[in-house]
């Protein structure tokens, strides 16, 4: 959903410590490649912790894409026009495709897709906390596109330069499609703001509810983030949580002003000395509560996802049977050719 300049950390300096403490030749070679900003490919040697860290991050990203289909999917039939229905349907389909790209990227690391999906359905695996909030009005569909997808782009554009090749390449297409989603959401919000007083109020009320959960999407403060330091050292994470959050605020405040909407933060103001907007404190108690499963829609989202998976079982079985039939036909045809 977003485009931005990238701040690349001094990876070479970050990798100096492992060399100084007697890294193995394989590890030293890996770290040297990271320092040169080379892409690591599936067939390359890599530390087991690097592989596991990528599987965790990529699978959580994939889970977020497929669970993210749910808050908007229930508005497809209720969209206010055929055009809006078509656009929203295309967007939800895109999100499913993003999950496919990402599960495929995780599989290149030796992960089993069945295991990843089982972890999601059992509640063991996490996904973005933002998708555990309800979509109460049509304005929420616009706000999700504008704010939530906008925050997602801010997070995801740096991943196009992730050190792991399959993940980086998947993110190039994901970000292009997310950019469309962000514009689609902004267009919905703008139409509401240019409509009746009641429609603009609907947009304002939606922004009031989604603003703070969107800021939480960037994750905890860097000092409280368990994985940020190592992910940065490995070239997986390019920009810190707090820096990304600040960039999002700086970009979004003028957009809200253009729309004539007020962001629900009494402490939000321009700081000329910093060259950035100051903003109020985030309720991290709410963030952790939702992450740990006690959000407004955690149970609903997970139940719906499991139900959709179960309902689609016959499709997977039919596809597997068809693939098996084609494989057997190919073997039979090859045998005939050999015999001839």
N, C-alpha and C positions, 0 to 999 in steps of 0.2 A: 503494500500500500504506500510506500514512500521512497523518495530519492534524496540522497544527501551525500555530502563529502565524507570520506572515511578517515579517521585518525588511526593509523597503524601503530601499535605499540613497539617499543624497542625490543623486539623478540630476541635479538642476538644478545643483548645485555641480560635479559631474563634467563637465558639458557647458560650463562657462564658458570653458575653455581654447580649444576650437575657435572660439568666437565672437571671442575676443580675437586670434586669429591669422588673421582674415580669411576666414571660411568663405563659400562661395558662397551666394546667396540661397536656393537649393533646399536646400542642406545646413543652413543656419541654420534654415529652416522645419522641416526634419525633426528637428533637435535640440531645437527649441522644443516640438514635439509630444511627443517623448520626455520632456522635462522636465515637461510637463503630465500625464504618465502616460496619454497617449492611445494607442489601438490603431492600429498601422499595418496597412493592409489591402492585398491584392494589387495593386489598381489604383493605389495611392498611389506617389508618387515616393519612392525610397529610395536611399541610397548603394549602389554595387555591392558594396563590402566587407561591408555589412550583409546584403545578399542572399546572398552567398557563404557568410558565416558561418552564417547560418540553414540553408542547404542542407546544409552540413557537419554541423551539430549535429542537425538533424531526421533526416537520412538515417542517421547513426550510431545514433540512437535507434531508428529503424525497423528497422535491421539487428539491433540487440540484441533487439528483440521477436521477430523471426522465428527467429533463431538460438537464442533462449531457449526456444523450443518443444522443442528437441531433448533437453536433459538430462532433462526430465520425460516427454516423449512415450514413451520406451522403457519407462516404468513403468506405462503405462495397462493393459496386459494382465496385469501382475503385481501390481496393487494387491490388497490383502488382502480386499476385499469388493466387491460390486456397487455399493454406495453410494460407496465410495472411487473406483472406476473412473469412475462418472458424474461425480463432482465434478472429478476430475483431467482428464477429457476436456473438460469445460466450460472449465476453466482454460486448457488448451492452445489451445482454440479462441479464447478471449478474446485470448490473446497474438497469434495470427494476425490478429485484428481490429485490435489496437493497431497492428501493422505497417501494415495497410491505411490506417488513419486518418492515420498519420504520413507514409507515402509520398504520400498525397493532399495533405497539407499542403505537402510539398516541391514537388509539382507546381505549386501555386499561385505558386511563385517562379520558374517557368519551367524547372524541372529535368525531365529525362526519366526516367521510372521505369526504363526499360530500361537507361539509363546508370548509374543508381544501383545496380541489381541486378548489372550487369556489374562495377561497382567492388567490390562485396562478393565476388562469386564469384572475381574475379581476385586477391583478397587486398589490393587497393589501399586499400579502405575498412576502417575499424575498427569494432568493436562492443565491448560491455562485456566486459572481461577475465573477469568472474565465470563466464561460460558456457563457459569452457575448462577447467573442473574436472569430474571424473567424479561421477556419482551412483551410488555403490556399494551403497547400501542403501535400503530403504523410508523410513528415518528422514531421508534426505537430501531427500526430497520435502517432508517437513514443515519441515525446516530452511530449505530454499530459500524456502518460503512465508513462514515467520516472519521470518527474518533478511534474505534477499536481497530479497524483495518489500517488506519493511519498510524497507530502505535505499532501494529504488527510490521508494517513496512519499515518503520524506524529501526526495529529490532532485526529485521531480516535482510536488509540490504547489505550490512556488513558481512553476513554469512555467505554472500556470493564470493567472498574472498577467504572463506574458511580453508584451513590447511588440508582438509580431507576432500579430495576431488569430487566424488559422487555427490556429496552433500552440497558443495559449492555450486555444481552445475545444475542440480535440481532447483536450487534457490533462485537461479537466474530466471527461469520460467515462472516460478511461484511469484516472484516480485513483480514481474510484468503483469500478471493477472490480478494481483492484489492492487496494483495501481488503478486498474479499471474499477475494482470494487470500491476503492476510496472515492473516486470521482462519482460513482453511481450513488453512494451514500450522501455525499455533499449535495448532489443534485436534488435528492429527496428533501433534505433539510432546507435547502434554499427555496424549493417550491412551497414548502409549508410556511416559511418565513415571509414569503411574498403573497401568501393567501390571506385568509380571514384572520381576525384577531384570535379566534379559537384555535386555528391551525398553528399560528405562531406560538401560542401558549402551550400547545401540545409539544412542539419542538423544544421549547424552553424547559418544560417539565422533564422531558426525556434526557436532555443534556445534564440537568441537575442530578439525575440518578446515575448516569454513566460516567461522569467526569472522574470521580475519585477511583472507581474500580479500573478505569482505563489507565490511570497513573500507576496503579498497582501492578499492571501487566509487565512492567519493566523489571519486576522482581525487587527483592529487599535491597537496602543500602549495600554498597560494595563491601563494607566492613562486616556485614551480617550474612553475606552470600557464601555458602559452603564451596561452590565450584568455580567462582569467578577467577580466582588467582591462577589455578592450574589451567583452566580453559584458555586464559589469555596467554600463558607461557607456551602452550601448545599451538597457538595460532588458530584456535577454534573460535574464541571470542575476541573481537577486534575493538570494541568500545564498551566501557563500563556501564552498568545499570544506571547509575546516577547521571552520567553524561548523556545517555540516550533519553532519559526522562526529561532532562533540562532542554534538550533539543526539541523534543516533542512539544513541550510547553511553549517554547519560543516561536515555533511554527504555527501553533494552533490559536494562540491568543489573537493575532491579527485576523485569522479566518472567522473567529467568533464575532469580532467587531464588525467585519464585513456583513455578516448575516444579521447583525443587530441582536445577538444573543449575549447573555451574561453568564460567565463561567462561575460556578458556585464556590468561590474562594475569596473571602473578604481580605485576605492578605496578599492577593495577587497584584503585583505592581512591577513596573519597569525599574530596574536598578542600573542607573547610568554608569556607576563605577564598575560593576561586573560585566555590563553589556548583555545582561540576561534578565529574564523575569524572575522575581522572587515569588515563591508560592508557599502555601501553608503546609503544616505537617500532615502526613498520611496516617490513617488509622491502621497501623500494622497489626493490631489485634484482630481487626476484621479480616485482613489479608490472610493471616495464618489460620483463622477459624474456617474460612472458605477453602483454603488449600487442604486442610485436614478433613474436609468432608461435611462441614456444617453450614454450608451456604444455602441461600434460598431455594436452589434447584438442584443441588448435588444428587440427591437420590433419584429425582425425576429424570435428570439427564442420563445417568448411568442405566437406569431401568429402560429408558427409551432406546438407548444404544444397544443394549443386550437384546431387547425385543426385535429391533430391526435386523440384527445379526441372525437371530434364530429364524425370523421370517424369511430371510434370504438364503437359508440353507439349501433349499431345493435348486436354486440357481447354481450354487457352487457344485452341488452333486451332478447336475446336468452338464455343466461345463467340463467337469472332470471325466464324466462318462464319454462325452464327445471327444475329448482329447485322447482318451484311451483307445477309442474306436479308430480314430485317425492314425494313431501310432501302430495299431495292429494291422491296419490296411497297408501302411507303408512297409512294414516288415514282410507282409505277404507278397506285395508287389516286388520287393527286392528279391525275395526267394524265387519268384517266377522268372525274373530276369537272369538270375544266376543259373537256374536250371536250363534256360534256353541257350 
